[in-house]
Amino acid sequence: MNKKVFTFGCRLNSFESEVIKQHLDASHQDNVAVFNTCAVTKEAERQAKQSIRKFTRENPDCKIIVTGCAAQIDPQSYASIEGVDQVIGNDEKMHAQTYQTGSEHKIQVNDIMSVTETVPHMVGGLEDRARAFIQVQNGCDHRCTFCIIPYGRGNSRSTPIGEIVSQTKALVEAGYNEVVFTGVDISDYGNGLPGNPSLGEMIQRVLKLVPELKRLRLSSIDVAEIDDTLLDLIANEPRFMPYLHLSLQSGDDMILKRMKRRHTRQQVIDFCTKVRQLRPDVLFGADIIAGFPTETDDMFQNSLNIVKEAGLSFLHVFPYSARKGTPAALIPASKQVDVTVRKDRAGQLRKAGEEYLSQRLNNMVGNTQSVVVEQGGKGRTESFALVQLQKEYPIGAVVEVAIGQSDGKQLIEIV
């Protein structure tokens, strides 16, 4: 074993793990493993700790570094695991010097709330050269009652537009046809930057200054922070991909209020309806929590109904997980939803999303789709639908594909 990085959790963590790999390659360290943890659920933490313990038993001579949101929030619990050599914070993990020199301190975790800048990084090849990623934002200024992530990521901060443009140009010159802008709360882009540019204004600027870029995609958005410029891009800019992943969390107004979300269910439905009118080929994904405390059967039914009412195809569903340090964790046990009910509701939501996706895929059969080629004979349409390719194409290429059928989960190219 030489150098390994193990990733848990979100797309942003995957991006940052690629940065860590670059730093490890440039360092003088050898025989080292980094575990990049997630804190979004108890299960994510359990899996990380289980993996760390198993790896240390099997590789007793390997240096073990633990980082990520869980390590940032509770570094001592990871430092106490036998075999762990070092625990570093979310800010420290992104700096090359962290890996270049040894430290006498086992725990190197600063106050994440004191971090005011986003360290600019770009990563190519995260998905086998199909697309590249740029972190345009980090942290979050909002305090949803279920969420511990701001305490792992800090307050919202944005990458300057000039840096994003430079990175995008470099990735296009390196041969990438599709770039994804990622962050914790990218709808809040511009916070703290001169002039407070909006997300839409930033994207508009990038597309103007990098005309060679063929496809631009966003990782996720919050409907409470959509500006008119972004809507105009959706309607009139073919290089802006028609797939939007929404930070929804619930389809019931009372639960949304208790979560301290800033949108209503009707705002989500109206937004999806408007965007679909502007761009009929758009598909939507969403994050939804099942079984938040006090969620009744009727409240859950509102979440189930919004899948169809808003037209949500790609669902990331999480059974509610109480996180110590959040207001929702203090809700009395009598108001907590039984774990088996949470899991059952999560299953119902996933099924509803799969059924709606199947309908949308069937509507694409017989058409030609622009597809970016991924590894393993797969590809993604502009609206992020998965395509099983029957011919061989270069990975990362954008090709026109005739769709012959759908199996309900993916489209299939005509042979």
ROVEXRO-822818 format. One record per residue (C-alpha): residue in three letters; x, y, z. Coordinates in nm, 4 decimals, padded with zeros to 6 digits, always signed. Last residue first. Example, Ala and Ser with C-alpha at 12.3 -4.5 7.8 and 13.67 -1.06 7.14 Angstrom:
# ROVEXRO-822818
<resn: SER east: +01.3670 north: -00.1060 up: +00.7140>
<resn: ALA east: +01.2300 north: -00.4500 up: +00.7800>
END
This chain:
# ROVEXRO-822818
<resn: VAL east: -02.7777 north: -00.0510 up: -03.1818>
<resn: ILE east: -03.0309 north: +00.2003 up: -03.0555>
<resn: GLU east: -02.9107 north: +00.3494 up: -02.7283>
<resn: ILE east: -03.0768 north: +00.2489 up: -02.4027>
<resn: LEU east: -03.2245 north: +00.4926 up: -02.1515>
<resn: GLN east: -03.1977 north: +00.4231 up: -01.7809>
<resn: LYS east: -03.4069 north: +00.3317 up: -01.4766>
<resn: GLY east: -03.7392 north: +00.2342 up: -01.6317>
<resn: ASP east: -03.5867 north: -00.0078 up: -01.8818>
<resn: SER east: -03.5949 north: +00.2520 up: -02.1579>
<resn: GLN east: -03.5847 north: +00.2099 up: -02.5338>
<resn: GLY east: -03.4288 north: +00.3105 up: -02.8658>
<resn: ILE east: -03.2595 north: +00.6402 up: -02.7871>
<resn: ALA east: -03.0457 north: +00.7795 up: -03.0706>
<resn: VAL east: -02.7267 north: +00.9276 up: -02.9261>
<resn: GLU east: -02.5560 north: +01.2533 up: -03.0237>
<resn: VAL east: -02.2103 north: +01.2676 up: -02.8690>
<resn: VAL east: -02.0243 north: +01.4758 up: -02.6106>
<resn: ALA east: -01.6865 north: +01.3137 up: -02.5428>
<resn: GLY east: -01.5671 north: +01.2654 up: -02.1851>
<resn: ILE east: -01.4749 north: +00.9000 up: -02.2346>
<resn: PRO east: -01.4164 north: +00.8302 up: -02.6047>
<resn: TYR east: -01.7087 north: +00.6455 up: -02.7685>
<resn: GLU east: -01.7865 north: +00.2771 up: -02.8187>
<resn: LYS east: -02.1361 north: +00.1821 up: -02.9300>
<resn: GLN east: -02.4243 north: +00.0304 up: -02.7318>
<resn: LEU east: -02.4456 north: +00.3069 up: -02.4727>
<resn: GLN east: -02.6637 north: +00.2640 up: -02.1652>
<resn: VAL east: -02.7902 north: +00.6131 up: -02.0911>
<resn: LEU east: -02.8489 north: +00.7724 up: -01.7500>
<resn: ALA east: -03.0723 north: +01.0793 up: -01.7385>
<resn: PHE east: -02.8803 north: +01.3875 up: -01.6275>
<resn: SER east: -03.1024 north: +01.6432 up: -01.8069>
<resn: GLU east: -02.8223 north: +01.7075 up: -02.0599>
<resn: THR east: -02.8047 north: +01.3320 up: -02.1117>
<resn: ARG east: -02.5601 north: +01.1214 up: -01.9149>
<resn: GLY east: -02.3427 north: +00.8365 up: -02.0398>
<resn: LYS east: -02.2617 north: +00.4720 up: -01.9774>
<resn: GLY east: -02.0410 north: +00.2155 up: -02.1500>
<resn: GLY east: -01.8346 north: +00.1543 up: -01.8397>
<resn: GLN east: -01.6746 north: +00.4975 up: -01.8134>
<resn: GLU east: -01.8744 north: +00.8087 up: -01.8893>
<resn: VAL east: -01.9719 north: +00.9664 up: -02.2213>
<resn: VAL east: -02.1484 north: +01.3039 up: -02.2252>
<resn: VAL east: -02.4793 north: +01.2632 up: -02.4074>
<resn: SER east: -02.6820 north: +01.4848 up: -02.6407>
<resn: GLN east: -03.0094 north: +01.2988 up: -02.6898>
<resn: THR east: -03.1909 north: +01.1858 up: -03.0036>
<resn: ASN east: -03.5561 north: +01.0927 up: -02.9599>
<resn: GLY east: -03.7440 north: +00.7657 up: -02.9979>
<resn: VAL east: -03.7618 north: +00.7071 up: -02.6249>
<resn: MET east: -03.7403 north: +01.0326 up: -02.4304>
<resn: ASN east: -04.0998 north: +01.0196 up: -02.3002>
<resn: ASN east: -04.0320 north: +00.6747 up: -02.1539>
<resn: LEU east: -03.7540 north: +00.8291 up: -01.9476>
<resn: ARG east: -03.9975 north: +01.0774 up: -01.7934>
<resn: GLN east: -04.2394 north: +00.8032 up: -01.6914>
<resn: SER east: -03.9614 north: +00.5892 up: -01.5422>
<resn: LEU east: -03.8375 north: +00.8881 up: -01.3439>
<resn: TYR east: -04.1856 north: +00.9326 up: -01.1956>
<resn: GLU east: -04.1958 north: +00.5701 up: -01.0834>
<resn: GLU east: -03.8435 north: +00.5840 up: -00.9394>
<resn: GLY east: -03.9266 north: +00.8981 up: -00.7409>
<resn: ALA east: -04.2388 north: +00.7377 up: -00.5948>
<resn: LYS east: -04.0384 north: +00.4255 up: -00.5022>
<resn: ARG east: -03.7752 north: +00.6341 up: -00.3238>
<resn: LEU east: -04.0461 north: +00.8156 up: -00.1281>
<resn: GLN east: -04.2119 north: +00.4907 up: -00.0228>
<resn: GLY east: -03.8794 north: +00.3480 up: +00.0940>
<resn: ALA east: -03.8078 north: +00.6571 up: +00.3021>
<resn: ARG east: -04.1501 north: +00.6223 up: +00.4610>
<resn: ASP east: -04.0735 north: +00.2630 up: +00.5583>
<resn: LYS east: -03.7348 north: +00.3614 up: +00.7020>
<resn: ARG east: -03.8852 north: +00.6397 up: +00.9117>
<resn: VAL east: -04.1637 north: +00.4085 up: +01.0299>
<resn: THR east: -03.9063 north: +00.1495 up: +01.1425>
<resn: VAL east: -03.7183 north: +00.4209 up: +01.3323>
<resn: ASP east: -04.0287 north: +00.5347 up: +01.5212>
<resn: VAL east: -04.0974 north: +00.9056 up: +01.4718>
<resn: GLN east: -03.9813 north: +01.1311 up: +01.7564>
<resn: LYS east: -04.2471 north: +01.3392 up: +01.9316>
<resn: SER east: -04.2598 north: +01.1219 up: +02.2451>
<resn: ALA east: -03.8804 north: +01.1310 up: +02.2547>
<resn: PRO east: -03.8933 north: +01.5047 up: +02.3215>
<resn: ILE east: -03.7420 north: +01.7414 up: +02.0589>
<resn: LEU east: -03.3845 north: +01.8170 up: +02.1665>
<resn: ALA east: -03.2312 north: +01.6468 up: +01.8608>
<resn: ALA east: -03.4256 north: +01.8905 up: +01.6419>
<resn: PRO east: -03.2342 north: +02.1836 up: +01.7941>
<resn: THR east: -02.8970 north: +02.0480 up: +01.6722>
<resn: GLY east: -02.5963 north: +01.9785 up: +01.8962>
<resn: LYS east: -02.6245 north: +01.6004 up: +01.8818>
<resn: ARG east: -02.7527 north: +01.4921 up: +01.5425>
<resn: ALA east: -03.0813 north: +01.3027 up: +01.5267>
<resn: SER east: -03.1097 north: +01.0967 up: +01.2059>
<resn: TYR east: -03.4194 north: +01.1300 up: +00.9893>
<resn: PRO east: -03.4462 north: +00.8600 up: +00.7219>
<resn: PHE east: -03.2592 north: +01.0014 up: +00.4202>
<resn: VAL east: -03.3882 north: +01.0181 up: +00.0634>
<resn: HIS east: -03.1790 north: +01.1413 up: -00.2310>
<resn: LEU east: -03.4440 north: +01.1544 up: -00.5039>
<resn: PHE east: -03.3889 north: +01.1735 up: -00.8785>
<resn: SER east: -03.7199 north: +01.2223 up: -01.0599>
<resn: LEU east: -03.9159 north: +01.5019 up: -00.8952>
<resn: GLY east: -04.2190 north: +01.6307 up: -01.0864>
<resn: ALA east: -04.3354 north: +01.9075 up: -00.8517>
<resn: GLU east: -04.6829 north: +01.7600 up: -00.8009>
<resn: LYS east: -04.5583 north: +01.4012 up: -00.8408>
<resn: VAL east: -04.2857 north: +01.4125 up: -00.5763>
<resn: ILE east: -04.4945 north: +01.6664 up: -00.3847>
<resn: ASN east: -04.7501 north: +01.3972 up: -00.3032>
<resn: LEU east: -04.5080 north: +01.1865 up: -00.0980>
<resn: SER east: -04.3997 north: +01.4879 up: +00.1044>
<resn: ASN east: -04.7652 north: +01.5827 up: +00.1614>
<resn: GLN east: -04.8361 north: +01.2204 up: +00.2589>
<resn: PHE east: -04.5659 north: +01.2522 up: +00.5256>
<resn: MET east: -04.7595 north: +01.5354 up: +00.6849>
<resn: ASP east: -05.0787 north: +01.3273 up: +00.6771>
<resn: ASP east: -04.9032 north: +01.0305 up: +00.8392>
<resn: THR east: -04.7662 north: +01.2582 up: +01.1092>
<resn: GLU east: -04.4176 north: +01.4126 up: +01.1186>
<resn: THR east: -04.3589 north: +01.5315 up: +01.4787>
<resn: PRO east: -03.9831 north: +01.4560 up: +01.4557>
<resn: PHE east: -03.8574 north: +01.4217 up: +01.0933>
<resn: GLY east: -03.9637 north: +01.0839 up: +00.9562>
<resn: ALA east: -03.8306 north: +01.0980 up: +00.6006>
<resn: ILE east: -03.5782 north: +01.3645 up: +00.4969>
<resn: ILE east: -03.5844 north: +01.4658 up: +00.1303>
<resn: ASP east: -03.3030 north: +01.5776 up: -00.1014>
<resn: ALA east: -03.4297 north: +01.6532 up: -00.4505>
<resn: GLY east: -03.3814 north: +01.5838 up: -00.8201>
<resn: PHE east: -03.5416 north: +01.7656 up: -01.1086>
<resn: LEU east: -03.5454 north: +01.7053 up: -01.4837>
<resn: VAL east: -03.5618 north: +01.9778 up: -01.7487>
<resn: ASP east: -03.6686 north: +01.8997 up: -02.1073>
<resn: PRO east: -03.9514 north: +02.1560 up: -02.1036>
<resn: ARG east: -03.7139 north: +02.4499 up: -02.0361>
<resn: LEU east: -03.8978 north: +02.7751 up: -01.9592>
<resn: GLN east: -04.2307 north: +02.6045 up: -01.8867>
<resn: ARG east: -04.0470 north: +02.3392 up: -01.6839>
<resn: VAL east: -03.8755 north: +02.6170 up: -01.4896>
<resn: LYS east: -04.2103 north: +02.7756 up: -01.4042>
<resn: THR east: -04.3683 north: +02.4473 up: -01.2927>
<resn: CYS east: -04.0629 north: +02.3565 up: -01.0833>
<resn: PHE east: -04.0671 north: +02.6966 up: -00.9139>
<resn: ASP east: -04.4426 north: +02.6853 up: -00.8516>
<resn: ILE east: -04.4157 north: +02.3392 up: -00.6919>
<resn: VAL east: -04.1265 north: +02.4472 up: -00.4722>
<resn: GLN east: -04.2997 north: +02.7711 up: -00.3709>
<resn: GLN east: -04.6137 north: +02.5716 up: -00.2936>
<resn: ARG east: -04.4226 north: +02.3451 up: -00.0515>
<resn: THR east: -04.3009 north: +02.6483 up: +00.1372>
<resn: HIS east: -03.9481 north: +02.7887 up: +00.1411>
<resn: ARG east: -03.7081 north: +02.9170 up: +00.4082>
<resn: ARG east: -03.6422 north: +02.5975 up: +00.6024>
<resn: LYS east: -03.6427 north: +02.6211 up: +00.9802>
<resn: MET east: -03.6939 north: +02.2441 up: +01.0128>
<resn: ARG east: -04.0028 north: +02.3187 up: +01.2215>
<resn: LYS east: -04.1279 north: +02.5469 up: +00.9435>
<resn: LEU east: -04.0586 north: +02.2822 up: +00.6786>
<resn: ILE east: -04.2414 north: +02.0286 up: +00.8965>
<resn: MET east: -04.5430 north: +02.2598 up: +00.9133>
<resn: ASP east: -04.5340 north: +02.3273 up: +00.5402>
<resn: ASP east: -04.5153 north: +01.9639 up: +00.4306>
<resn: GLY east: -04.3124 north: +01.8569 up: +00.1275>
<resn: SER east: -03.9905 north: +01.7991 up: +00.3172>
<resn: GLN east: -03.6108 north: +01.8217 up: +00.2786>
<resn: LEU east: -03.6166 north: +02.0289 up: -00.0466>
<resn: SER east: -03.2543 north: +02.1108 up: -00.1325>
<resn: LEU east: -03.3264 north: +02.0851 up: -00.5033>
<resn: HIS east: -03.1173 north: +01.9168 up: -00.7730>
<resn: LEU east: -03.1612 north: +02.0958 up: -01.1037>
<resn: TYR east: -03.1047 north: +01.9322 up: -01.4421>
<resn: PRO east: -03.1438 north: +02.1339 up: -01.7621>
<resn: MET east: -02.7698 north: +02.1910 up: -01.8276>
<resn: PHE east: -02.6557 north: +02.5479 up: -01.8938>
<resn: ARG east: -02.4904 north: +02.5295 up: -02.2371>
<resn: PRO east: -02.8286 north: +02.5839 up: -02.4039>
<resn: GLU east: -02.8602 north: +02.9316 up: -02.2444>
<resn: ASN east: -03.2043 north: +03.0864 up: -02.2998>
<resn: ALA east: -03.4579 north: +02.9592 up: -02.0472>
<resn: ILE east: -03.2299 north: +02.8239 up: -01.7765>
<resn: LEU east: -02.9994 north: +03.1225 up: -01.8197>
<resn: ASP east: -03.2942 north: +03.3600 up: -01.7779>
<resn: LEU east: -03.3957 north: +03.1786 up: -01.4609>
<resn: LEU east: -03.0418 north: +03.2223 up: -01.3290>
<resn: THR east: -03.0536 north: +03.5942 up: -01.4047>
<resn: ASP east: -03.3894 north: +03.6231 up: -01.2278>
<resn: ASP east: -03.2424 north: +03.5046 up: -00.8971>
<resn: ILE east: -03.3022 north: +03.1776 up: -00.7156>
<resn: GLU east: -03.2408 north: +03.1916 up: -00.3399>
<resn: ALA east: -03.5437 north: +03.0293 up: -00.1778>
<resn: VAL east: -03.5406 north: +02.7506 up: -00.4395>
<resn: ASP east: -03.2173 north: +02.6149 up: -00.2897>
<resn: ILE east: -02.9740 north: +02.4685 up: -00.5429>
<resn: SER east: -02.7669 north: +02.1557 up: -00.6081>
<resn: SER east: -02.4556 north: +02.0298 up: -00.7940>
<resn: LEU east: -02.4803 north: +02.2761 up: -01.0816>
<resn: ARG east: -02.3956 north: +02.1921 up: -01.4447>
<resn: LEU east: -02.2126 north: +02.3665 up: -01.7275>
<resn: ARG east: -02.1776 north: +02.2093 up: -02.0717>
<resn: LYS east: -01.9892 north: +02.3052 up: -02.3880>
<resn: LEU east: -01.7195 north: +02.5373 up: -02.2541>
<resn: GLU east: -01.5499 north: +02.7048 up: -02.5532>
<resn: PRO east: -01.7264 north: +03.0365 up: -02.4850>
<resn: VAL east: -01.5281 north: +03.0810 up: -02.1611>
<resn: LEU east: -01.5666 north: +03.4523 up: -02.0852>
<resn: LYS east: -01.9401 north: +03.4690 up: -02.1572>
<resn: LEU east: -02.0150 north: +03.1355 up: -01.9876>
<resn: VAL east: -01.8211 north: +03.2409 up: -01.6789>
<resn: ARG east: -01.9941 north: +03.5789 up: -01.6555>
<resn: GLN east: -02.3426 north: +03.4301 up: -01.6863>
<resn: ILE east: -02.2547 north: +03.1732 up: -01.4215>
<resn: MET east: -02.1441 north: +03.4461 up: -01.1797>
<resn: GLU east: -02.4527 north: +03.6557 up: -01.2509>
<resn: GLY east: -02.6791 north: +03.3572 up: -01.1885>
<resn: LEU east: -02.5096 north: +03.2749 up: -00.8581>
<resn: SER east: -02.5490 north: +03.6356 up: -00.7470>
<resn: PRO east: -02.2700 north: +03.8928 up: -00.7328>
<resn: ASN east: -02.2250 north: +04.0599 up: -00.3918>
<resn: GLY east: -02.0508 north: +04.3729 up: -00.5290>
<resn: PRO east: -01.7197 north: +04.2737 up: -00.3743>
<resn: LEU east: -01.7485 north: +03.9158 up: -00.2389>
<resn: GLY east: -01.8803 north: +03.8488 up: +00.1117>
<resn: ASN east: -02.1694 north: +03.6257 up: +00.0042>
<resn: GLY east: -02.1518 north: +03.5869 up: -00.3717>
<resn: TYR east: -02.2973 north: +03.2349 up: -00.3927>
<resn: ASP east: -02.5895 north: +03.1651 up: -00.1571>
<resn: SER east: -02.7426 north: +02.9277 up: -00.4137>
<resn: ILE east: -02.4107 north: +02.7407 up: -00.3864>
<resn: ASP east: -02.4944 north: +02.6114 up: -00.0405>
<resn: VAL east: -02.2369 north: +02.3400 up: +00.0390>
<resn: GLY east: -02.0375 north: +02.3709 up: -00.2836>
<resn: THR east: -02.0181 north: +02.2481 up: -00.6429>
<resn: PHE east: -01.9967 north: +02.3897 up: -00.9937>
<resn: VAL east: -01.9842 north: +02.1061 up: -01.2468>
<resn: VAL east: -01.7847 north: +02.1308 up: -01.5708>
<resn: GLU east: -01.8597 north: +01.9426 up: -01.8928>
<resn: ASN east: -01.6535 north: +01.9310 up: -02.2130>
<resn: TYR east: -01.3184 north: +01.8685 up: -02.0468>
<resn: GLY east: -01.0151 north: +01.8641 up: -02.2752>
<resn: ALA east: -00.7360 north: +02.0179 up: -02.0692>
<resn: GLU east: -00.8060 north: +02.3544 up: -02.2362>
<resn: VAL east: -01.1605 north: +02.3295 up: -02.1020>
<resn: LEU east: -01.0227 north: +02.2608 up: -01.7529>
<resn: ALA east: -00.7840 north: +02.5572 up: -01.7686>
<resn: LYS east: -01.0588 north: +02.7908 up: -01.8913>
<resn: THR east: -01.2868 north: +02.6801 up: -01.6061>
<resn: GLN east: -01.0097 north: +02.7384 up: -01.3522>
<resn: SER east: -00.9432 north: +03.0898 up: -01.4788>
<resn: VAL east: -01.3156 north: +03.1745 up: -01.4851>
<resn: ILE east: -01.3623 north: +03.0446 up: -01.1306>
<resn: GLU east: -01.0649 north: +03.2502 up: -01.0124>
<resn: GLY east: -01.2034 north: +03.5653 up: -01.1740>
<resn: ILE east: -01.5453 north: +03.5013 up: -01.0196>
<resn: PRO east: -01.4062 north: +03.5017 up: -00.6647>
<resn: THR east: -01.4655 north: +03.1783 up: -00.4657>
<resn: SER east: -01.7441 north: +03.2160 up: -00.2108>
<resn: ARG east: -01.7883 north: +03.1961 up: +00.1646>
<resn: SER east: -02.0768 north: +03.0700 up: +00.3770>
<resn: ASN east: -02.0076 north: +03.0093 up: +00.7454>
<resn: GLY east: -01.8309 north: +02.7023 up: +00.8789>
<resn: ARG east: -01.8066 north: +02.3570 up: +00.7249>
<resn: GLY east: -01.8313 north: +02.1154 up: +01.0176>
<resn: TYR east: -02.0475 north: +02.3327 up: +01.2393>
<resn: PRO east: -02.2495 north: +02.4330 up: +00.9327>
<resn: ILE east: -02.3044 north: +02.0562 up: +00.8704>
<resn: ILE east: -02.4979 north: +01.9776 up: +01.1903>
<resn: CYS east: -02.8412 north: +01.9973 up: +01.0277>
<resn: PHE east: -03.1795 north: +01.9062 up: +01.1764>
<resn: THR east: -03.2813 north: +02.2537 up: +01.2946>
<resn: CYS east: -03.1762 north: +02.4296 up: +00.9757>
<resn: ARG east: -02.9188 north: +02.6908 up: +01.0688>
<resn: HIS east: -02.8410 north: +02.9023 up: +00.7644>
<resn: ASP east: -02.5091 north: +03.0747 up: +00.6966>
<resn: CYS east: -02.3574 north: +02.7741 up: +00.5169>
<resn: GLY east: -02.0034 north: +02.6672 up: +00.4297>
<resn: ASN east: -01.8233 north: +02.6463 up: +00.0970>
<resn: GLN east: -01.8574 north: +02.8025 up: -00.2478>
<resn: VAL east: -01.7298 north: +02.7751 up: -00.6037>
<resn: GLN east: -01.5682 north: +02.4333 up: -00.5756>
<resn: ILE east: -01.4888 north: +02.3421 up: -00.9363>
<resn: PHE east: -01.5525 north: +01.9977 up: -01.0808>
<resn: ALA east: -01.4584 north: +01.8183 up: -01.4015>
<resn: ARG east: -01.6596 north: +01.5863 up: -01.6235>
<resn: ALA east: -01.6354 north: +01.2519 up: -01.8018>
<resn: ARG east: -01.2677 north: +01.2235 up: -01.7101>
<resn: ASP east: -01.3156 north: +00.9056 up: -01.5056>
<resn: GLU east: -01.5731 north: +01.0606 up: -01.2748>
<resn: LEU east: -01.3488 north: +01.2782 up: -01.0616>
<resn: GLY east: -01.1274 north: +01.3233 up: -01.3682>
<resn: GLY east: -01.0479 north: +01.6887 up: -01.3255>
<resn: VAL east: -01.0374 north: +01.8700 up: -00.9954>
<resn: MET east: -01.0187 north: +02.2421 up: -00.9341>
<resn: HIS east: -00.9170 north: +02.4123 up: -00.6146>
<resn: PRO east: -00.9669 north: +02.7618 up: -00.4763>
<resn: VAL east: -00.9346 north: +02.7847 up: -00.0952>
<resn: THR east: -01.2622 north: +02.9402 up: +00.0130>
<resn: GLU east: -01.2053 north: +03.2343 up: +00.2436>
<resn: THR east: -01.3413 north: +03.3490 up: +00.5790>
<resn: VAL east: -01.2436 north: +03.0681 up: +00.8153>
<resn: SER east: -01.3108 north: +03.1750 up: +01.1768>
<resn: MET east: -01.6245 north: +02.9604 up: +01.1994>
<resn: ILE east: -01.4085 north: +02.6526 up: +01.1336>
<resn: ASP east: -01.2281 north: +02.7051 up: +01.4640>
<resn: ASN east: -00.9106 north: +02.5040 up: +01.4034>
<resn: VAL east: -00.8555 north: +02.1292 up: +01.4007>
<resn: GLN east: -00.5046 north: +01.9834 up: +01.4171>
<resn: ILE east: -00.5306 north: +01.6920 up: +01.6617>
<resn: LYS east: -00.2285 north: +01.4635 up: +01.7113>
<resn: HIS east: -00.0012 north: +01.7621 up: +01.7714>
<resn: GLU east: +00.3717 north: +01.7050 up: +01.7209>
<resn: SER east: +00.3254 north: +01.7693 up: +01.3523>
<resn: GLY east: +00.4921 north: +01.6242 up: +01.0442>
<resn: THR east: +00.5470 north: +01.8281 up: +00.7335>
<resn: GLN east: +00.4274 north: +01.7930 up: +00.3769>
<resn: TYR east: +00.0729 north: +01.6764 up: +00.4395>
<resn: THR east: -00.0599 north: +01.9889 up: +00.6110>
<resn: GLN east: +00.1558 north: +02.1983 up: +00.3762>
<resn: ALA east: -00.0732 north: +02.1109 up: +00.0854>
<resn: HIS east: -00.3757 north: +02.2844 up: +00.2376>
<resn: MET east: -00.7267 north: +02.1445 up: +00.1860>
<resn: LYS east: -00.7194 north: +01.9122 up: +00.4875>
<resn: GLU east: -00.6446 north: +02.2039 up: +00.7216>
<resn: ASP east: -00.9805 north: +02.3722 up: +00.6564>
<resn: ASN east: -01.1887 north: +02.0604 up: +00.7135>
<resn: GLY east: -00.9953 north: +01.9742 up: +01.0271>
<resn: ILE east: -00.7136 north: +01.7269 up: +01.0876>
<resn: VAL east: -00.6958 north: +01.4167 up: +01.3083>
<resn: GLN east: -00.3615 north: +01.2352 up: +01.3238>
<resn: ASP east: -00.2142 north: +00.8964 up: +01.4100>
<resn: VAL east: -00.5238 north: +00.6781 up: +01.4361>
<resn: GLY east: -00.4216 north: +00.3252 up: +01.5379>
<resn: GLU east: -00.6570 north: +00.2914 up: +01.8327>
<resn: ILE east: -00.9524 north: +00.5254 up: +01.7988>
<resn: SER east: -00.9179 north: +00.8062 up: +02.0558>
<resn: ALA east: -00.8272 north: +01.0654 up: +01.7930>
<resn: TYR east: -01.1592 north: +00.9920 up: +01.6227>
<resn: SER east: -01.3727 north: +01.0683 up: +01.9283>
<resn: GLN east: -01.1492 north: +01.3659 up: +02.0101>
<resn: PRO east: -01.2100 north: +01.5336 up: +01.6744>
<resn: ASP east: -01.5858 north: +01.5797 up: +01.7238>
<resn: ILE east: -01.7129 north: +01.8468 up: +01.4816>
<resn: GLN east: -01.4117 north: +01.8614 up: +01.2504>
<resn: ALA east: -01.3662 north: +01.4833 up: +01.2521>
<resn: ALA east: -01.7306 north: +01.4332 up: +01.1562>
<resn: CYS east: -01.7019 north: +01.6983 up: +00.8833>
<resn: GLY east: -01.3888 north: +01.5601 up: +00.7168>
<resn: THR east: -01.0514 north: +01.4401 up: +00.8483>
<resn: VAL east: -00.8841 north: +01.1253 up: +00.9784>
<resn: ILE east: -00.5164 north: +01.0469 up: +00.9122>
<resn: ILE east: -00.3796 north: +00.6921 up: +00.9574>
<resn: LYS east: -00.0105 north: +00.6113 up: +00.9070>
<resn: CYS east: +00.0222 north: +00.2479 up: +00.7974>
<resn: ASP east: +00.2196 north: -00.0054 up: +01.0017>
<resn: PRO east: -00.0854 north: -00.1732 up: +01.1585>
<resn: ASN east: -00.2574 north: -00.2313 up: +00.8242>
<resn: GLU east: -00.5272 north: -00.4972 up: +00.8824>
<resn: ARG east: -00.6191 north: -00.3791 up: +01.2301>
<resn: THR east: -00.5967 north: -00.0137 up: +01.1231>
<resn: PHE east: -00.8235 north: -00.0796 up: +00.8257>
<resn: LYS east: -01.0942 north: -00.2480 up: +01.0329>
<resn: ARG east: -01.0938 north: +00.0305 up: +01.2929>
<resn: ILE east: -01.1099 north: +00.3025 up: +01.0256>
<resn: SER east: -01.3887 north: +00.1275 up: +00.8343>
<resn: GLN east: -01.6018 north: +00.0862 up: +01.1474>
<resn: LYS east: -01.5454 north: +00.4504 up: +01.2396>
<resn: ALA east: -01.6511 north: +00.5648 up: +00.8936>
<resn: GLN east: -01.9576 north: +00.3399 up: +00.8820>
<resn: ARG east: -02.0731 north: +00.4576 up: +01.2236>
<resn: GLU east: -02.0272 north: +00.8221 up: +01.1249>
<resn: ALA east: -02.2387 north: +00.7818 up: +00.8109>
<resn: GLU east: -02.4995 north: +00.5897 up: +01.0110>
<resn: LYS east: -02.5258 north: +00.8716 up: +01.2639>
<resn: THR east: -02.6215 north: +01.1018 up: +00.9777>
<resn: VAL east: -02.4841 north: +01.4156 up: +00.8032>
<resn: ALA east: -02.1459 north: +01.3885 up: +00.9741>
<resn: CYS east: -01.9233 north: +01.2687 up: +00.6881>
<resn: THR east: -01.5608 north: +01.1515 up: +00.7038>
<resn: ASN east: -01.2544 north: +01.1814 up: +00.4789>
<resn: PHE east: -01.0351 north: +00.8896 up: +00.5902>
<resn: VAL east: -00.6717 north: +00.9379 up: +00.4847>
<resn: ALA east: -00.4298 north: +00.6461 up: +00.4486>
<resn: VAL east: -00.0494 north: +00.6704 up: +00.4524>
<resn: ASN east: +00.2276 north: +00.4367 up: +00.3409>
<resn: ASP east: +00.4402 north: +00.7222 up: +00.2108>
<resn: GLN east: +00.4767 north: +01.0887 up: +00.2998>
<resn: HIS east: +00.7065 north: +01.3163 up: +00.1010>
<resn: SER east: +00.4165 north: +01.5251 up: -00.0259>
<resn: ALA east: +00.3134 north: +01.6020 up: -00.3837>
<resn: ASP east: +00.1184 north: +01.2777 up: -00.4237>
<resn: LEU east: -00.0452 north: +01.3380 up: -00.0871>
<resn: HIS east: -00.1527 north: +01.6881 up: -00.1922>
<resn: GLN east: -00.3066 north: +01.5594 up: -00.5151>
<resn: LYS east: -00.4875 north: +01.2844 up: -00.3259>
<resn: ILE east: -00.6208 north: +01.5450 up: -00.0815>
<resn: VAL east: -00.7580 north: +01.7460 up: -00.3742>
<resn: GLU east: -00.9332 north: +01.4334 up: -00.5017>
<resn: SER east: -01.0755 north: +01.3808 up: -00.1540>
<resn: GLU east: -01.2092 north: +01.7359 up: -00.1707>
<resn: PHE east: -01.4214 north: +01.6542 up: -00.4729>
<resn: SER east: -01.5557 north: +01.3394 up: -00.3112>
<resn: ASN east: -01.6345 north: +01.5410 up: +00.0027>
<resn: LEU east: -01.8238 north: +01.7902 up: -00.2135>
<resn: ARG east: -02.0215 north: +01.5039 up: -00.3680>
<resn: CYS east: -02.1453 north: +01.4025 up: -00.0237>
<resn: GLY east: -02.0744 north: +01.1315 up: +00.2283>
<resn: PHE east: -01.7744 north: +00.9109 up: +00.3014>
<resn: THR east: -01.4430 north: +00.9050 up: +00.1156>
<resn: PHE east: -01.1399 north: +00.6819 up: +00.1677>
<resn: VAL east: -00.8024 north: +00.8159 up: +00.0486>
<resn: LYS east: -00.5111 north: +00.5797 up: -00.0074>
<resn: LYS east: -00.1336 north: +00.6255 up: -00.0423>
<resn: ASN east: +00.1253 north: +00.3469 up: -00.0858>
<resn: MET east: +00.0000 north: +00.0000 up: +00.0000>
END
